[in-house]
Amino acid sequence: MKQLGYNRSLYDCCVYYNEVQGGSRNYLVLYVDDMLIPAKSKSNIEKLKTSLSVEFHMKDLGAARKILGVEIYRERKKRKLFLSQEGYIKKMLSRFGISSTKPIDTPMASNCKLEMYSVQTEEEKEYMSRVPYASVVGSLMYAMVCTRPNLAFTVSVVSRYMVNPGKEHWQPVKRIFKYLRDSDYVGDVDSRRSMTSYVFTLGGSVVSWKATLQPTVTLSTTEAEYMALIEAAKEGI
C-alpha cells in the first residue's frame, strides 16, 4: 500500500486514502477480499484499479452493488445513495425459522420488562435448548451496527440474557424488526440502571448511534438525562 502512496485511516484499519490534486481524496475500503473504491472522480478510480491490478490479482465487478451483506442502491438522477440489508435479514429469518413471523409496529412491547431467569421448568429448558438465542442476537447486532440504528435499544436489552435465556427473552427477540421506542428512567429491572441513547444525523442520514445501560444507578430522571446528554455531547465533539 505504501507504493501506492496510501495512508491508513486513524479511525479504521480497513480504510486507506490518498489526497489528489484539487484537495479531494481517494478512499480504499478493504476487508479480506472485498473492496470498495470511493472517489470524487471516475478517472481516479480507474487509475487506482490499474495500479492495484499490477500488484495484485483482481477481478473488477463494476459498480458496487453489495459488500459484506450490505446492499447498495443508487438514484443517480437524484444523486442519492442507499444502504440496505433486506437480503441479509430475509436469510437470517429463514435460517432461524422465523420467516413466517407477522410484521408489527414496534420491536419491543411498551410494557416489556425482562429479568434474569433463576428457575426454569424442564419443559422450558428443553425448548430453549433448541433455540439459537445467541446466534440470532448476534445476527441482529450486525444489522443494527450496519444499517438499522433503530434496533440499538432493543438489541441492547435482549443481549443481556445470553447466558441463560428463557421463553420470556426469546419472544421479544422475534419482535425486533420495526420501529424503536426509547427507554424510560430505570428501564432495567435487574440493575436499576437507566439507558443512554442518542442518534446523530448528517444531511438527513444517520451517521452515529448508541443505546447502552448507564454505568451507575441514578437517583432521579434529571440525573439520568444529564448522563445521557454528557455522552451525546462527547460524541458530538
GIWO-V685607 format. One record per backbone hydrogen bond with DSSP energy under -0.5 kcal/mol. NH is the residue of the N-H (numbers start at 0). CO is the residue of the C=O. Records with the same first field share a line. If there is no record, write none. Layout:
# GIWO-V685607
NH = CO ; CO
This chain:
# GIWO-V685607
3 = 0
4 = 1
5 = 0
6 = 16
8 = 11 ; 14
14 = 11
15 = 27
16 = 6
17 = 25
19 = 23
22 = 19
25 = 17
26 = 37
27 = 15
28 = 35
29 = 13 ; 27
30 = 33
32 = 30
33 = 30
35 = 28
39 = 24
44 = 40
45 = 41
46 = 42
47 = 43
48 = 44
49 = 45
50 = 46
51 = 47
52 = 48
53 = 49
54 = 50 ; 51
55 = 51
57 = 55
60 = 58
66 = 69
69 = 66
70 = 68 ; 83
71 = 64
72 = 81
74 = 79
77 = 74
78 = 74 ; 75
79 = 74
81 = 72
83 = 70
88 = 84
89 = 85
90 = 86
91 = 87
92 = 88
93 = 89
94 = 90
95 = 91
96 = 93
97 = 92
98 = 92
100 = 97
106 = 178
111 = 108
112 = 110
124 = 120
125 = 121
126 = 122
127 = 123
128 = 124
129 = 125 ; 126
130 = 127
131 = 129
132 = 130
135 = 131
136 = 132
137 = 133
138 = 134
139 = 135
140 = 136
141 = 137
142 = 138
143 = 139
144 = 140
145 = 141
146 = 142
147 = 142
150 = 147
151 = 148
154 = 150
155 = 151
156 = 152
157 = 153
158 = 154
159 = 156
160 = 157
161 = 158
168 = 165
169 = 165
170 = 166
171 = 167
172 = 168
173 = 169
174 = 171
175 = 172
176 = 174
177 = 174
178 = 104
186 = 183
187 = 192
188 = 113 ; 186
191 = 187
195 = 211
196 = 194
197 = 209
199 = 207
201 = 204
204 = 201
206 = 199
207 = 199
209 = 197
211 = 195
213 = 193
217 = 215
223 = 219
224 = 220
225 = 221
226 = 222
227 = 223
228 = 224
229 = 225
230 = 226
231 = 227
232 = 228
233 = 229
234 = 230
235 = 231
236 = 232
